[in-house]
Amino acid sequence: MQTNRMWCRIKNMRDFAIDLARRAGALLRAGYEQAHTIEYKSSVIDLVTEVDRASEALLVNTIRQQFPEHAILSEEGHGNHGPALYAWIIDPLDGTVNYAHGFPFFSVTLAVSRDGLPCLGVTYDPLRDELFVAERGTGATLNGRPLHVSKTSRVQDALLATGFSYARAIIKDNNLAEFNRLMPRTRGVRRAGAASLDMAYVAAGRLDGYWEMYLAPWDWAAGALLVEEAGGVVTGFDGKPWQPGRDRIVASNGHIHAELLRELAEARRGP
């Protein structure tokens, strides 16, 4: 291993991933605000459209052609999960409910992990033509411009984001207690419906912090790396360093992290 860049940039994976994200984004943009075929997964609010399927087919097939030895983990389940040094973690359309309703907040997001640790992340917002890229050890960028987290130092001055599980109507631990505690104690809490963009916005300094429960790997893989490479902090709710496989995440600019964790803990203790 010569440098951090060489650790992940085998066969120019960064340029390949950027081009692939843009191609999938063009597909999403072309289908936006059109009539869609809706299918349901775990519940009536957990949707998948024909555009999700088409975007996934483009991503999976292209990766297989270029890197047949790599594993692929995809939200819609058509990757290959065998053991491999490198694994692609992809969400062909993050924000499907938004997309199906014509709400303009969604992305295509993909990451590459080596030995289970994300080393390259790309999140592309096709409507705004915003491309967020992070490589471990080399920083994060938005359309080529270096990204830095915000300098906000108090939760009361912060703009936060969060999300809710598809099972929120039937589970007790559904994030409402945390939301209700933080909403009146901050400048605002946004719930826009695409975790990948929420974390990209923390990396860009547009949001000061973000938390969510019950995330899958494709929800956080690129976003967590973006936040870290932009100077932020990513942990679990317990404050321990973030590790792949954990389904609860707190990402922030670092300055408000300890206070944000305390507020979340207070919410979980109840009245």
Secondary structure, DSSP 4 states (H G I P E B T S, - for coil): ---HHHHH-GGGHHHHHHHHHHHHHHHHHHHTTS---EEESSSTTSEEEHHHHHHHHHHHHHHHHH-TTSEEEETTS-SB-S--SEEEEEEEEE-HHHHHHT-S--EEEEEEEETTEEEEEEEEETTTTEEEEEETTTEEEETTEEP-------GGG-EEEE---TTTTT-S-SSHHHHHHHGGGSSEEE--S-HHHHHHHHHTTS-SEEEEES--HHHHHHHHHHHHHTT-EEE-TTSPBP-TT--EEEEE-STTHHHHHHHHHHHHH--
